[in-house]
Amino acid sequence: MIIEELYELRDAGRARIALRRMEVHPTAANGRPIRDILVCAGGSCTSCGRAAVADAFREAIAKRGLGDCVSVVNTGCVGCCDLGVVVHVVPDDVLYRSVKDADVGRIVDQHLRDGQPVEELMHRPDPNSPPYRSLREWPFFQGQVKVVLENKGLIDPEQIEEYIACDGYMALARALTELKPDQIVDELIRSGLRGRGGGGFPTGRKWQMLAAAPGPIKYVICNGDEGDPGAFMDRSVLESDPHRVLEGMMIAAYATAATHGIIYVRAEYPLAIQRIGIAIDDARRLGLLGQRILGTDFSFDAEIRVGAGAFVCGEETALMLSIEGNRGMPRPRPPYPTDRGLYGHPTIINNVETFANVPPIIRNGSDWFTRIGTPNSTGTKVFALAGAVCNTGLVEVPMGTTLRQLVFGVGGGIRGGRAFKAAQTGGPSGGCIPAEHLDVPLDFDSLQSIGSIMGSGGLIVMDDSACMVDVARYFMEFCVDESCGKCPPCRVGTHQLLRMLSGICEGAAGGDAIDRLADLCDTVHRASLCGLGMTAPNPVLSTLRHFRREYEAHVHDRCCPAGVCRKLLKFSILLDNCTGCGLCARNCPTATIFKLDGQRKYRIEEAGCIQCGSCFDVCRFDSVLKQ
């Protein structure tokens, strides 16, 4: 393919994209409005039966003779991942949630044929509220600015022509025909783009170092490992817009004289692997990968390498060893990958989101990008919003958006009307942010100043039912499991930190446990070889900093204020509420709940109680108290 053919292919598909963007409202020859049924084909909706829903739509549309004016399209992730199978009817701008194949006939008859949307299948913020009839009405979507996710829910990720119709590969065309390699690097430097994988290193500077490295063989690696608990940003981008990542890698290769690209994806992401594989094959078919791309002298090819799912392989030196077929274990730096990387050759590694930012920067210019975000953290950030928040899913907001705006605006607040307690950013390497810092801007420097990090973008919201000591214990348990064991401070230190945290949660810690915990955190942080060990204490240190009273209650008062740590709980029965149903007694594994003499009420014998909480869980009358 030459550049003129790329432009022709783009122009041929623009009308359909304009319809999906709701910019036009065309009609068919029979006078019926032309519509697209956009069925979310992201990982979440796929697991909920998306394929059956899409097939049911195609069958119902054909059966009713609507095939000339209605098309069914599988798109990438829409973002509202808690709503089951999501179906967006455009250009009507009606979004249906939790669609089952049994609902399809009603949507086709009532909406597509008769023009009356089915309100019962629309999303409501609560059962007593009117439904959101339009996507644009949702606060979840109103607060977002899409750069990386500009094509989400819009194109079929398995159709390269649809990506091209959205100006796909136009940035590559501009780079190859209008810009020299050093001009591209300068554009990235001026844009201020920082790596979105967690470290925040300036992307342009990294590319500059690879461009200056000597040698005929250089590598560009896309890190799609993404192992943080609760994080699914990179997976969703690979599933929803794989060509965007490929294009970013190709621009990086041209700017740095790299010859080969590798996309490293963990095996737990089969849909992402499938779609990036299709994207590579289709790009080769059209001559966008391989020799003399777009008729120029630039040649580049890419392949997928599947990782076994080790969290430590998110660290760049461990990742390269894994690609080489070795056990993924970090090595000391220097030398840095830009000097001696994969197979000993100069290499750059950026994560999925970083590469996905490159095409719009080259298309629109660095000045456009710097107008988004903050001076030191330009652009947007994609977050996987999860936990005790009303609206969970994939969101993209400008850097500098406050935590309050994200949780209570885009996220819709805390579920069940409970109080916000903390938000955990950065995964096992991050920290917990308390309510007093709800107005902190979400950017690299501001988060670091309060003891957290941006990380790759996982954000877990916790309400007042969370125990922060138990949260720290959970993340430390993760780090123990994922430590590669190469260096003793991480291998031994994280294990001892977990043992100490477990002792605190079980009421078995001595009076000096908190001080000893803080001292060991400092040692592990200072002495560990790689980022996993260095940052493993962060959840502990941030909870000690902001929630020290909870630690003191566990250690000194032998109680868990949140009522989470079972060994510190006491269960009793409120006699005024007890109906004598006996559910608690029948479910007690140690038979320590007895009926009071002469009464239809029960009591708990504390001496034999193992604090399992079964009585609390089964009681339907709020009779069992836990303290």
SESE-196722 format. One line per 5 residues: number of its first residue (from 0); their letters; for each residue x, y, z of C-alpha. Coordinates in nm, 3 decimals. Layout:
// residues N
NUM = A = X/Y/Z; ...
This chain:
// residues 627
0 = MIIEE = 0.000/0.000/0.000; 0.118/0.350/-0.082; 0.012/0.663/0.104; -0.249/0.765/-0.155; -0.422/0.427/-0.114
5 = LYELR = -0.426/0.475/0.264; -0.604/0.810/0.221; -0.859/0.654/-0.016; -0.932/0.376/0.234; -0.979/0.632/0.510
10 = DAGRA = -1.221/0.841/0.305; -1.423/0.534/0.203; -1.511/0.454/0.565; -1.568/0.801/0.703; -1.945/0.809/0.645
15 = RIALR = -2.006/0.509/0.869; -1.784/0.653/1.144; -1.973/0.985/1.119; -2.296/0.793/1.180; -2.150/0.625/1.489
20 = RMEVH = -2.028/0.959/1.618; -2.388/1.076/1.574; -2.281/1.352/1.337; -2.520/1.238/1.060; -2.864/1.070/1.054
25 = PTAAN = -2.897/0.905/0.710; -3.198/0.711/0.582; -3.219/0.404/0.361; -3.397/0.387/0.024; -3.713/0.263/0.197
30 = GRPIR = -3.717/0.571/0.420; -3.614/0.391/0.736; -3.332/0.544/0.940; -2.993/0.378/0.904; -2.863/0.255/1.237
35 = DILVC = -2.566/0.065/1.378; -2.608/-0.167/1.676; -2.277/-0.136/1.860; -2.234/-0.440/2.084; -1.951/-0.405/2.335
40 = AGGSC = -1.700/-0.683/2.268; -1.461/-0.599/2.551; -1.345/-0.868/2.789; -1.614/-0.798/3.047; -1.909/-0.806/2.807
45 = TSCGR = -1.763/-1.105/2.624; -1.761/-1.299/2.950; -2.129/-1.205/3.000; -2.247/-1.355/2.671; -2.181/-1.083/2.417
50 = AAVAD = -2.146/-1.328/2.126; -2.494/-1.472/2.182; -2.646/-1.123/2.201; -2.479/-1.012/1.876; -2.592/-1.329/1.698
55 = AFREA = -2.947/-1.281/1.827; -2.952/-0.924/1.688; -2.834/-1.040/1.345; -3.095/-1.316/1.336; -3.379/-1.089/1.452
60 = IAKRG = -3.284/-0.811/1.209; -3.272/-1.051/0.915; -3.599/-1.216/1.015; -3.780/-0.880/1.025; -3.633/-0.758/0.697
65 = LGDCV = -3.430/-0.473/0.848; -3.094/-0.581/0.709; -3.079/-0.296/0.457; -3.087/-0.028/0.726; -2.947/-0.187/1.046
70 = SVVNT = -2.597/-0.329/1.098; -2.456/-0.511/1.401; -2.099/-0.421/1.495; -1.876/-0.569/1.765; -1.683/-0.281/1.918
75 = GCVGC = -1.417/-0.240/2.181; -1.488/-0.171/2.547; -1.741/0.106/2.613; -1.604/0.155/2.963; -1.899/0.089/3.193
80 = CDLGV = -1.777/-0.260/3.273; -2.022/-0.333/3.556; -2.333/-0.320/3.336; -2.318/-0.661/3.171; -2.351/-0.672/2.792
85 = VVHVV = -2.379/-0.310/2.675; -2.552/-0.225/2.347; -2.537/0.126/2.198; -2.785/0.216/1.922; -2.652/0.496/1.700
90 = PDDVL = -2.716/0.759/1.583; -3.013/0.744/1.824; -2.763/0.753/2.114; -2.955/0.501/2.325; -2.755/0.268/2.544
95 = YRSVK = -2.895/-0.056/2.687; -2.737/-0.238/2.979; -2.725/-0.603/3.088; -2.876/-0.714/2.757; -2.957/-1.084/2.725
100 = DADVG = -3.034/-1.263/2.401; -3.396/-1.289/2.526; -3.417/-0.905/2.524; -3.313/-0.868/2.163; -3.650/-0.930/1.999
105 = RIVDQ = -3.810/-0.658/2.209; -3.538/-0.404/2.122; -3.566/-0.484/1.751; -3.946/-0.465/1.745; -4.006/-0.174/1.979
110 = HLRDG = -3.702/0.042/1.907; -3.563/-0.040/1.562; -3.899/-0.108/1.392; -4.141/0.116/1.584; -3.900/0.389/1.700
115 = QPVEE = -3.978/0.360/2.073; -3.668/0.289/2.289; -3.714/0.028/2.563; -3.679/0.227/2.885; -3.675/-0.080/3.110
120 = LMHRP = -3.339/-0.185/2.962; -3.173/0.156/2.998; -2.942/0.238/3.286; -3.082/0.411/3.595; -2.861/0.560/3.868
125 = DPNSP = -3.106/0.408/4.120; -3.438/0.219/4.091; -3.645/0.532/4.157; -3.469/0.756/3.904; -3.561/0.805/3.539
130 = PYRSL = -3.329/0.625/3.296; -3.043/0.787/3.111; -3.190/0.798/2.760; -2.868/0.927/2.605; -2.505/0.836/2.659
135 = REWPF = -2.434/1.207/2.690; -2.657/1.233/2.998; -2.438/1.007/3.212; -2.199/1.182/3.451; -1.975/0.877/3.399
140 = FQGQV = -1.909/0.987/3.041; -1.944/1.363/3.085; -1.631/1.397/3.299; -1.403/1.216/3.058; -1.163/1.345/2.794
145 = KVVLE = -1.071/1.079/2.541; -0.726/1.068/2.386; -0.610/0.711/2.431; -0.970/0.586/2.432; -1.101/0.809/2.152
150 = NKGLI = -1.211/0.503/1.952; -1.358/0.306/2.242; -1.704/0.171/2.170; -1.678/0.313/1.816; -1.490/0.070/1.590
155 = DPEQI = -1.460/-0.303/1.540; -1.111/-0.385/1.672; -1.079/-0.675/1.429; -1.134/-0.457/1.120; -0.829/-0.254/1.016
160 = EEYIA = -1.041/-0.054/0.771; -1.247/0.089/1.059; -0.932/0.203/1.240; -0.809/0.369/0.922; -1.147/0.543/0.881
165 = CDGYM = -1.082/0.706/1.222; -0.754/0.857/1.091; -0.566/0.543/1.183; -0.208/0.527/1.047; -0.235/0.894/0.944
170 = ALARA = 0.022/0.982/1.211; 0.255/0.719/1.067; 0.201/0.860/0.719; 0.283/1.210/0.844; 0.590/1.085/1.027
175 = LTELK = 0.727/0.903/0.722; 0.661/1.181/0.471; 0.687/1.509/0.662; 0.911/1.453/0.963; 1.267/1.339/1.019
180 = PDQIV = 1.338/1.097/1.303; 1.491/1.365/1.525; 1.188/1.589/1.467; 0.960/1.314/1.599; 1.175/1.276/1.909
185 = DELIR = 1.168/1.653/1.961; 0.788/1.652/1.924; 0.760/1.385/2.194; 0.993/1.579/2.423; 0.791/1.899/2.374
190 = SGLRG = 0.467/1.711/2.440; 0.585/1.625/2.791; 0.449/1.269/2.757; 0.567/1.061/3.051; 0.559/0.683/3.064
195 = RGGGG = 0.217/0.558/3.174; 0.349/0.230/3.313; 0.417/0.372/3.657; 0.762/0.529/3.658; 0.664/0.843/3.470
200 = FPTGR = 0.998/0.869/3.285; 0.984/1.121/2.996; 0.908/0.923/2.682; 1.089/1.156/2.443; 1.411/1.134/2.644
205 = KWQML = 1.399/0.754/2.638; 1.352/0.759/2.262; 1.635/1.009/2.230; 1.873/0.771/2.410; 1.782/0.481/2.182
210 = AAAPG = 1.819/0.698/1.872; 2.172/0.791/1.984; 2.270/0.429/2.056; 2.494/0.269/1.792; 2.429/-0.060/1.620
215 = PIKYV = 2.231/-0.200/1.324; 1.981/-0.388/1.543; 1.746/-0.214/1.785; 1.422/-0.325/1.950; 1.096/-0.157/2.046
220 = ICNGD = 0.906/-0.350/2.314; 0.548/-0.287/2.422; 0.494/-0.394/2.782; 0.140/-0.535/2.805; 0.206/-0.742/3.117
225 = EGDPG = -0.008/-0.529/3.355; -0.026/-0.736/3.675; -0.162/-0.491/3.934; -0.470/-0.618/4.120; -0.776/-0.438/3.987
230 = AFMDR = -0.598/-0.300/3.679; -0.728/-0.364/3.328; -0.636/-0.051/3.132; -0.375/-0.195/2.898; -0.575/-0.512/2.842
235 = SVLES = -0.877/-0.305/2.735; -0.673/-0.090/2.497; -0.519/-0.398/2.333; -0.864/-0.556/2.303; -1.037/-0.242/2.177
240 = DPHRV = -0.783/-0.055/1.964; -0.483/-0.278/1.884; -0.380/-0.093/1.568; -0.334/0.224/1.773; -0.066/0.051/1.980
245 = LEGMM = 0.099/-0.090/1.667; 0.105/0.255/1.507; 0.267/0.405/1.816; 0.535/0.136/1.810; 0.601/0.193/1.440
250 = IAAYA = 0.646/0.566/1.492; 0.886/0.491/1.778; 1.080/0.252/1.555; 1.110/0.510/1.276; 1.222/0.779/1.522
255 = TAATH = 1.491/0.558/1.678; 1.603/0.344/1.378; 1.466/0.030/1.544; 1.417/-0.276/1.327; 1.186/-0.504/1.520
260 = GIIYV = 0.897/-0.478/1.767; 0.769/-0.715/2.033; 0.437/-0.695/2.216; 0.471/-0.876/2.549; 0.130/-0.981/2.685
265 = RAEYP = 0.050/-1.209/2.976; -0.124/-1.536/2.896; -0.424/-1.440/3.115; -0.527/-1.194/2.839; -0.636/-1.431/2.559
270 = LAIQR = -0.872/-1.182/2.393; -0.601/-0.915/2.382; -0.356/-1.168/2.236; -0.610/-1.271/1.974; -0.688/-0.917/1.864
275 = IGIAI = -0.332/-0.788/1.853; -0.250/-1.099/1.646; -0.529/-1.016/1.401; -0.406/-0.657/1.387; -0.051/-0.766/1.302
280 = DDARR = -0.175/-0.999/1.027; -0.401/-0.732/0.876; -0.130/-0.466/0.888; 0.104/-0.703/0.704; -0.170/-0.779/0.450
285 = LGLLG = -0.206/-0.409/0.367; 0.168/-0.344/0.365; 0.165/-0.145/0.689; 0.411/-0.387/0.848; 0.711/-0.540/0.677
290 = QRILG = 0.933/-0.401/0.403; 0.911/-0.049/0.256; 0.605/0.059/0.452; 0.376/0.298/0.260; 0.624/0.298/-0.028
295 = TDFSF = 0.906/0.450/0.180; 1.245/0.314/0.280; 1.120/0.237/0.631; 1.090/-0.133/0.719; 0.963/-0.274/1.048
300 = DAEIR = 0.789/-0.585/1.174; 0.637/-0.693/1.504; 0.547/-1.013/1.689; 0.373/-1.122/2.009; 0.544/-1.289/2.302
305 = VGAGA = 0.319/-1.440/2.568; 0.427/-1.414/2.932; 0.343/-1.661/3.209; 0.185/-1.393/3.429; 0.468/-1.308/3.669
310 = FVCGE = 0.417/-0.962/3.819; 0.793/-0.904/3.834; 0.806/-0.926/3.452; 0.651/-0.581/3.442; 1.003/-0.464/3.538
315 = ETALM = 1.186/-0.401/3.213; 1.501/-0.605/3.271; 1.298/-0.905/3.395; 1.067/-0.867/3.097; 1.358/-0.887/2.853
320 = LSIEG = 1.494/-1.200/3.021; 1.150/-1.357/2.990; 1.138/-1.277/2.618; 1.480/-1.439/2.579; 1.341/-1.759/2.729
325 = NRGMP = 1.493/-1.721/3.075; 1.335/-1.689/3.416; 1.211/-1.334/3.461; 1.441/-1.181/3.723; 1.561/-0.819/3.738
330 = RPRPP = 1.924/-0.730/3.691; 2.112/-0.428/3.824; 2.118/-0.111/3.616; 2.328/0.030/3.450; 2.361/-0.082/3.180
335 = YPTDR = 2.019/0.049/3.084; 1.815/-0.115/2.809; 1.885/0.171/2.569; 2.253/0.073/2.588; 2.227/-0.304/2.631
340 = GLYGH = 1.880/-0.451/2.614; 1.712/-0.745/2.445; 1.970/-1.001/2.324; 2.234/-0.742/2.407; 2.100/-0.485/2.159
345 = PTIIN = 1.973/-0.131/2.237; 1.606/-0.141/2.335; 1.323/0.082/2.452; 1.027/-0.045/2.652; 0.705/0.151/2.689
350 = NVETF = 0.370/0.027/2.810; 0.050/0.000/2.605; -0.099/0.333/2.711; 0.223/0.522/2.637; 0.236/0.395/2.279
355 = ANVPP = -0.138/0.466/2.239; -0.071/0.834/2.315; 0.183/0.867/2.033; -0.041/0.873/1.720; -0.265/1.161/1.839
360 = IIRNG = 0.043/1.359/1.944; 0.197/1.324/1.598; -0.139/1.393/1.427; -0.233/1.697/1.634; 0.102/1.830/1.752
365 = SDWFT = 0.269/1.863/2.091; 0.106/2.201/2.163; -0.237/2.037/2.148; -0.126/1.769/2.394; 0.027/2.013/2.644
370 = RIGTP = -0.303/2.199/2.669; -0.444/1.889/2.841; -0.339/1.808/3.197; -0.082/1.996/3.405; 0.256/2.148/3.314
375 = NSTGT = 0.453/1.855/3.457; 0.197/1.584/3.382; 0.056/1.655/3.038; -0.224/1.471/2.863; -0.476/1.231/3.011
380 = KVFAL = -0.463/0.920/3.226; -0.668/0.603/3.186; -0.787/0.456/3.515; -0.948/0.125/3.600; -1.200/0.249/3.852
385 = AGAVC = -1.302/-0.032/4.087; -1.415/-0.107/4.440; -1.691/0.051/4.647; -1.788/0.310/4.386; -2.121/0.332/4.204
390 = NTGLV = -1.979/0.348/3.850; -1.692/0.109/3.792; -1.505/0.062/3.468; -1.254/0.216/3.232; -1.227/0.596/3.243
395 = EVPMG = -0.996/0.858/3.093; -0.957/1.201/3.254; -0.709/1.488/3.218; -0.403/1.470/3.439; -0.465/1.691/3.740
400 = TTLRQ = -0.828/1.585/3.782; -0.883/1.557/4.155; -0.958/1.233/4.330; -1.289/1.381/4.444; -1.392/1.461/4.085
405 = LVFGV = -1.306/1.109/3.976; -1.474/0.923/4.263; -1.782/1.141/4.317; -1.822/1.282/3.966; -1.730/1.017/3.711
410 = GGGIR = -1.763/0.737/3.967; -2.098/0.854/4.102; -1.995/0.835/4.469; -1.980/0.549/4.716; -2.219/0.257/4.683
415 = GGRAF = -2.495/0.227/4.939; -2.445/0.584/5.063; -2.152/0.480/5.281; -1.865/0.713/5.364; -1.547/0.729/5.156
420 = KAAQT = -1.248/0.596/5.348; -0.957/0.562/5.107; -0.851/0.510/4.749; -0.561/0.286/4.660; -0.357/0.389/4.355
425 = GGPSG = -0.060/0.223/4.194; -0.138/-0.136/4.288; 0.103/-0.316/4.524; 0.357/-0.041/4.458; 0.119/0.241/4.547
430 = GCIPA = -0.042/0.383/4.854; -0.377/0.447/5.017; -0.514/0.801/4.999; -0.746/0.909/5.286; -1.051/1.137/5.272
435 = EHLDV = -0.846/1.438/5.382; -0.667/1.422/5.045; -0.974/1.384/4.824; -0.882/1.709/4.651; -0.532/1.595/4.556
440 = PLDFD = -0.471/1.630/4.180; -0.411/1.295/4.012; -0.073/1.360/3.859; 0.274/1.212/3.906; 0.416/1.470/4.146
445 = SLQSI = 0.109/1.534/4.362; 0.053/1.165/4.433; 0.417/1.112/4.520; 0.401/1.400/4.769; 0.138/1.217/4.977
450 = GSIMG = 0.307/0.878/4.971; 0.139/0.718/4.671; 0.217/0.679/4.301; 0.025/0.693/3.976; 0.126/0.342/3.879
455 = SGGLI = -0.028/0.203/3.564; -0.372/0.338/3.659; -0.549/0.095/3.887; -0.766/0.282/4.136; -0.954/0.089/4.405
460 = VMDDS = -1.207/0.284/4.614; -1.281/0.172/4.971; -1.567/0.270/5.199; -1.574/0.286/5.579; -1.615/-0.089/5.608
465 = ACMVD = -1.254/-0.148/5.499; -0.981/-0.227/5.752; -0.664/-0.055/5.639; -0.436/-0.298/5.823; -0.604/-0.583/5.638
470 = VARYF = -0.566/-0.391/5.310; -0.193/-0.355/5.371; -0.174/-0.728/5.456; -0.352/-0.816/5.129; -0.106/-0.623/4.914
475 = MEFCV = 0.192/-0.759/5.104; 0.062/-1.112/5.050; 0.055/-1.034/4.678; 0.415/-0.909/4.685; 0.532/-1.221/4.871
480 = DESCG = 0.371/-1.442/4.607; 0.516/-1.240/4.319; 0.869/-1.183/4.448; 1.119/-1.352/4.218; 1.341/-1.431/4.519
485 = KCPPC = 1.664/-1.299/4.368; 1.753/-1.052/4.644; 1.718/-1.126/5.020; 1.566/-0.788/5.118; 1.262/-0.861/4.899
490 = RVGTH = 1.257/-1.239/4.934; 1.292/-1.241/5.313; 1.179/-0.889/5.399; 0.837/-0.906/5.237; 0.774/-1.244/5.401
495 = QLLRM = 0.855/-1.097/5.742; 0.638/-0.793/5.675; 0.349/-1.024/5.592; 0.409/-1.225/5.910; 0.406/-0.907/6.119
500 = LSGIC = 0.090/-0.774/5.952; -0.086/-1.107/6.001; 0.010/-1.099/6.367; -0.138/-0.751/6.403; -0.461/-0.859/6.231
505 = EGAAG = -0.485/-1.163/6.461; -0.416/-0.975/6.783; -0.083/-1.151/6.838; 0.150/-0.851/6.800; 0.365/-0.706/7.076
510 = GDAID = 0.351/-0.346/7.190; 0.645/-0.239/6.971; 0.504/-0.401/6.655; 0.425/-0.074/6.478; 0.776/0.067/6.519
515 = RLADL = 0.936/-0.261/6.411; 0.704/-0.274/6.110; 0.807/0.078/6.001; 1.179/-0.002/6.046; 1.156/-0.316/5.833
520 = CDTVH = 0.964/-0.127/5.562; 1.252/0.120/5.543; 1.507/-0.161/5.512; 1.318/-0.342/5.237; 1.271/-0.016/5.047
525 = RASLC = 1.637/0.083/5.065; 1.801/-0.253/5.001; 1.588/-0.426/4.737; 1.722/-0.472/4.386; 1.420/-0.377/4.173
530 = GLGMT = 1.103/-0.175/4.184; 0.892/-0.461/4.318; 1.090/-0.481/4.642; 1.158/-0.108/4.666; 0.789/-0.021/4.648
535 = APNPV = 0.642/-0.327/4.824; 0.630/-0.139/5.159; 0.433/0.151/5.010; 0.084/0.025/5.106; 0.210/-0.037/5.460
540 = LSTLR = 0.384/0.299/5.491; 0.088/0.494/5.349; -0.161/0.325/5.582; 0.074/0.381/5.876; 0.096/0.745/5.777
545 = HFRRE = -0.274/0.811/5.730; -0.444/0.543/5.943; -0.205/0.491/6.233; -0.490/0.483/6.486; -0.623/0.166/6.325
550 = YEAHV = -0.287/-0.002/6.377; -0.280/0.117/6.738; -0.632/-0.019/6.797; -0.524/-0.360/6.665; -0.202/-0.370/6.868
555 = HDRCC = -0.295/-0.200/7.195; -0.673/-0.245/7.222; -0.695/-0.581/7.046; -0.989/-0.468/6.835; -1.054/-0.400/6.466
560 = PAGVC = -1.252/-0.074/6.433; -1.382/-0.177/6.090; -1.498/-0.517/6.214; -1.300/-0.706/5.949; -1.023/-0.893/6.133
565 = RKLLK = -1.207/-1.200/6.260; -0.965/-1.292/6.539; -1.027/-0.953/6.702; -1.405/-0.967/6.688; -1.654/-1.057/6.958
570 = FSILL = -1.996/-1.183/6.859; -2.305/-1.156/7.076; -2.680/-1.184/7.033; -2.912/-0.890/7.092; -3.196/-1.058/7.277
575 = DNCTG = -3.453/-0.791/7.193; -3.412/-0.871/6.822; -3.373/-1.248/6.849; -3.677/-1.435/6.712; -3.556/-1.779/6.812
580 = CGLCA = -3.537/-1.904/6.451; -3.220/-2.098/6.534; -3.038/-2.025/6.205; -2.731/-1.907/6.396; -2.713/-2.222/6.606
585 = RNCPT = -2.760/-2.454/6.309; -2.477/-2.284/6.116; -2.228/-2.258/6.405; -1.936/-2.493/6.321; -1.831/-2.530/6.687
590 = ATIFK = -2.182/-2.565/6.838; -2.126/-2.277/7.080; -2.467/-2.111/7.036; -2.728/-2.229/7.288; -3.094/-2.163/7.358
595 = LDGQR = -3.159/-1.975/7.681; -3.342/-2.175/7.945; -3.716/-2.141/7.912; -3.690/-1.891/7.622; -3.699/-1.895/7.242
600 = KYRIE = -3.380/-1.695/7.230; -3.014/-1.782/7.188; -2.678/-1.685/7.335; -2.317/-1.731/7.222; -2.065/-1.905/7.447
605 = EAGCI = -1.754/-1.688/7.403; -1.512/-1.952/7.528; -1.576/-2.179/7.229; -1.637/-1.911/6.963; -1.379/-1.910/6.682
610 = QCGSC = -1.499/-1.575/6.538; -1.589/-1.731/6.203; -1.886/-1.494/6.162; -2.127/-1.759/6.032; -2.393/-1.648/6.281
615 = FDVCR = -2.362/-1.287/6.168; -2.381/-1.384/5.802; -2.697/-1.594/5.828; -2.899/-1.383/6.073; -3.188/-1.208/5.897
620 = FDSVL = -3.306/-1.000/6.193; -2.995/-0.797/6.288; -2.977/-0.994/6.612; -2.606/-1.085/6.595; -2.367/-0.808/6.686
625 = KQ = -1.998/-0.802/6.603; -1.769/-0.572/6.797
